[in-house]
């Protein structure tokens, strides 16, 4: 009886002292006292957050990163979600505001979903908050590799198998934005490894020889030196000073990850070469549209780069429609138009080799490095009679194209006298 009375009193007290906090106005703007609330951090179980037109009940605080607080909450229908909100409003560093990372999360999620990476599903979002699926986390990858996870033998076998699957399914990424081992967790309900957090700075491998990966041994070992820290120039020396040797389990993991990624990329490369051979046979925009629509979910930058090369060279000898180029751009997530339109526009007024040299020895900041190289090489195809002296090559290396690119260009010029053959080799390099 006494216990029942105490329980009733506890529930009454909890409900009585539960508070309501308006975090975001209906307009989406943060409440005027948002930053002071985040500093005081008075939130407890049973409190209510009002976010625009949403009323969410706090279950518990789940944790935080450098820019985000995460809470377990109940929505108006009693469904459980994870709520992500900025740690504060205002400037995060000299480049970004805290709220920029909300946008990065949303944009990065779209790309991860397109490439079938396991992540929490987004339920809904506001101007500065997002509700995502609540993951039943058992442990993260860092703890798993350090034997800090309490698993029976059966679940260890499952966890290892699904980890191999996760590595294989993300092998075409050279980098997933803000990737580290505490962000990969084992969901004990789904029995899958899930990526919890990311930014939008994802990139893909650009060729069969690209060894960069999220599980790269060097980066991974650096991460092991300082758990939960970002590797940058400021703390790199300290991390190296305090480094520890990876455990045998960690070493085995890195070796296996490297092998899985290498084999998966071989398969992808073989498949993409086959796709490129098909692409070369396309003769109409209708065929091109069908080709783009039927591309596999997982494609690399290599495929996109090679397609750009083929389009600029126009070996298919047909006129690409704006709609077709838009389809390629949207599917492969980069723009073809700067290469093609710049090549056409520049080609209208280039009459001599000296004009071409002057154009590319001026540092045109509005054309990024990769685009400059693409445009330069495609112009060489338009003007195969241009022969560059060593002095002119040196001029170009001092300008907008960059020394590394020109050194390779010069080496190929010397190695192969046939100018068109030379140009093709340089073109293929990029």
N, C-alpha and C positions, 0 to 999 in steps of 0.2 A: 504493500500500500504506500509505504514511504517512498519507495523507488518510483512508483507511478506519479506521485505528487511532485517529486523532484524533476522527473522527465517533463511533466506538464509545465512546471515553472520554467524549466530551461527553454522549452519551445516558445512559451509566451514571451520570455525575456528576449530571445533571439529575434522574434517577429517584431517586438516592441522597439528594439534598438536598431533594426535594419534601416539603412539610410538609402536615399535616392540621390544619384549624381547625374546631372546633365553634362555629358561630355561633348556632344556635338549638337548644334542647333539644327532645326529642321532644314535650314538653308545649306547645311553641310559644313558651315564654319565651326571651328572649335569654340567651346565656351570660354568666356573671358578669363575664368579662373583655372583653365585647363592645366597650365604649367605648375601652378601652386598646388593643385590636387595631385599631380604626378610626383611632386617633391614630397608632399606630406604622406602620400600613399596610405590613406586611412581605410582602404577597402577590405571588406570581410565577407564571409559566407552569408548569403541572404540579402546583401545589398542589391540595389537595382541601378543599372546603367541606362540612361536615355541617350540614344545615338540617332540623331535625325528623327525618324518616325518609329524607331525600334525601342522596345522595353525588354531588357535582358537581365536575368537574375544571376548574380555571381555565385558560382559553386566553389571555385578555389583558384588561386593564382598558380599558373603552370610554370612560369619562368620568363626569362627575358634574354634578348640579345643586346647588341650595342644600340639598336635604334627602335626596338619593339618590345612592348609588354604583351604577354599572352595569358589569357584567363580561360578557364572552363566556365561556360555559361549555359543557362537554359533559356530558350526562346519563349515566345508567348504561348506556344503549344506544348511546352515541356520537353522539346527535343534538345539534346546535348550537342554543343559545338565548341570549338576553340575560337576565341575572339582575339584578333590582333589589332593593337592600337599603337600609335607613336609614343615613344617615351616622353617626348615633349614637342612643343611647337617651336620652330625657329631654325637656326643654322646648326647643322651637324659638323661640317668641316668647311674648308675654304671652297669646296666645290658644290656641295649639296645641302639641302635642308632635310630634316628628319622625315618630312612627308614625301620627299622624292622616293624614299625606299618603299613606301606603300605602292607607288606606281611601278617601281622595278619588280616588286613581288608579283603584281598582276600581269605585267607584260611577260615576265619570265615564266609564269605558270602556263600561259598560252602556248609558248614554244615547247615546254616540257610535255604538255598534253598532246601536242601534235606529234611529238616523237615518242609517245607512249611510255614515258617515265612514270613510275608509281609515285604519286604525290597525294596529299589530302585533297579531296574535292572542295571546290569553293561553293558555298551555299548561297551567299549574298555578299554585297559590298556596298559601302558608302563612299563618300568623298575621301575620307581618311581612315576608314576601318574596313576590316574584312572578316567575315564569319566562314570558317573552314571546318571540314570534317574533323571530329575528335579522334585521334589515333590512340589505340590502346597500346602504348609503348611498354615494352618489357625491358629494353636496354638499348643503348646506342652502339655504334660500331667500335668506338674507342674502348668502351667497357668490354665488349665482346672479345676484342683482340688482346685484352689484358686479363682475361679469365675472371672478370668481375661480374659475370652474368650467371645467375642461378638457373641452370637448365638441366633437365634430365637428358639421358643419352638420346632418346627418341627425338626430342626437340632440337638437340644440338645437330643431329643429322639433317633435320629439316632446315635449320637456320643456315648451315653451311651450303646446302644445295641451293637455297633461294638467294644467298649472297652471290654465288657463282652466276646465277641467272640475272641478278641486278647488274653485275659488272658487265656481262655480255650485252644486256639490253641498252647500256649506256656507252658502249665501246666506240660508237661513232662520234661521241663528243670529245673534243680536245680539252674542253673546259666547261664545267657547269658553274655559273656565277655563285660566288660565296660558298664554295663547296668545302666542307670539312667533316670529319668523322662523327662529330656530335650531332650533325644534322641528319645522319642516316640512322634510322631506328627500326627495330624489329617489332612489328605489330603482332602481338600474341593472339589476337582474334583472327586476323586474316592469314597469319603465318607467312608474312611477306616483309621484305625490307622496303621501307618507305622513306623518300626524301622529304624532310619536314620544312626546310627553308632554303632560299636561294635569292639571287638577284636576277637581273635580265642580261647579264654579260656572258651569255652562252656562246661557245664557238665550236665548230666541227672540224674534224681532221680534213686536211686539204690534199692528201695523197697517201699512197701506200707506205711511204717511208716516214711519215709523221709519227713520232713516238710519244708525243705529248698526250697525257691523259690525267683524269682526276685521281687516279691511283698511282701516279708516277712516284717511284721510290724516293727520289730526292725531296719532292714536296712533302710526301707522307712522312719521311723521317724528320724533316724540319718541324712538321706539326707535332710530332711526338715529343719534341723538345719542350714545348710549352703549350699544354692543353688549353684550348679555349682562347688562344691568342692569335691575332692576325699576323702573318709574316710580312713585315715591311722593313725598309732600310733602318728604321730607328731601333727596332728590337731584334734584328737578325743577329747582330754580334753577341748580344746577351744570350739569345737562345742557343747559339753555337757553343758558347762558353758553358752553359748549363746542360748541354746535351747528354742524353743517356743512350746506351746501345739498345736497338730494338730487340725485343724478345724473340725467341725462336719461332713462336707462333706468328708474330708480326712479320718476320722475315719470310716465312712460308707463305703468308698471305700475299705479300708484295710480289713474290715470284709467281704465284698462281695467277694473280690479277694480271700481271704482265703477259703471261702466256695466253690467258683467255682473251684479252684485248687484241693481242697480235693475231690470233687465229680468226677472231670475229672480223677484224678489219680486212684480212685476206679474203674472206667470203664477200664482204661488202664491195671491195675493190673489183673482184671478179664479176659480181653482179652489175656494177656500174659500168664496167667496160662493155658488157653486153648491151646495156641500155644505150650507151653512146653509139655503138654500132647500129642500133635500131634508129636512133636519132638522125644519123647521117643519111638514112634512106627516106626520110620524110620529105614530101614534095608539096604538101598543101597545109594551110593554116588549120583546116579541120582535123587532119591527121596529127598535127602538132598539139592541138587542144586535147585530143584523145590520149596522146602520149603523156601529157602533163597530168591529166586526171588519174591516170593509172600508175603513176610513180609510187613506189613503196613508201611507207611512212618514214622509214629511216634512210635518209640520204646524207651524203657528206658534202663538204665544200668542194671537193675534187670534182664531183659531177657537175655542180653549178659552174665552176671555172672552165671546165672543158666545153660545156655547152655555150658559154659566152664566147670562147675562142672560135668555136665552129660558126656561131652566128655572125661574128665580126668578119671572119674569112668568107662567109656565105658560100661554102662549097655546095650547099643544097641548091643554090641559084634560084631562090624564089623570094618574094617580098614578104617579110614578116609583118603581120598586122599589129597595130597598137594593142589590140585585145589579146593576141597571142603572147606578146612580150609581157603584158601585164600578168597573164596567167603564170608565166615562168617566174616572174618577179615574186608574186604572191606565194607560189608553191615553194620556191627555193629560198625565200626570205632575204633577198637582196635585190638591188636595182640594177637592171641591165642598161637602162637608158643613158647614164653618164658615159659609158664606154661607147655606145653606138652613136648617140647624138653628138658627142664631142668629136668623135672621129670624123663624122660627116661635116660638121661645121668647120673644124680646123682644116680639113681637106680642101675646102672651097678656096682658101687663100694661100695655101702653101705652094709656092712656085719653085723654091730652091732649097737645097740642103741647108744653107745658112739660115734661112727663115725657120726651119725646123729646129735647128740647134738653138737659135735665140729664144724660141718659144719655150724650150725645155730647160734652158739654163737660167731663166727667170723662175723664181720660187713662187709658183702660183698656189697660194694657200687654199684657194677654193677647190682645188682638185687634190684629193688625198693621194698618198703614195702609190697605192695599188692601182687606182684609176689612172694615174699618170703613166704608169708602166704599160697598162693595157692599151691606152690610147696611143702611146709612143710606138709600141710594137705593131699595132694594127695599121698605123700610118706607114710603117716600113713596108708593109704588104702593098700599100697603095703606090709606093715609090721605090720599087726594087732596084732602080738604077743609082740610088744614093750610096756612095762608098765613103765610109768614115775613116779619116786618118787617126793616128794615135793621139795627136794633139786635140782633135775634135772629141775623141772619146774622153780625154782628160777633162775637157771643158764640160762635157755632159756629167761627168762624175762629181764635179763641183757644184752642179746645179740641182734642179728639182728631182732628178731621177734617183740620186743616191749612189754612193760609191760601190756598195755591194753589188747592186744590179749591173752597173756599168762594167765592173771587173769581170763578171761572168760574161757579159756581152763581148768584152774585148777578148777574153780567152777563146770564145767560140769563133770570133772573127779571125783570129790567128790560126786556129785549129782547122777550120774549114773555109777554104777560099770561095767556094760557091756561095754567093751572097744570099740567094733565096733559101738554100739549105741551111745556112747559118741563121737566118731570121727565123726559120721554122723551129730550129732547136732552141733559140732564146725564147720564142713564144711558148713552146711546150713547157719550158722551165717555170713559167708563171701561169 
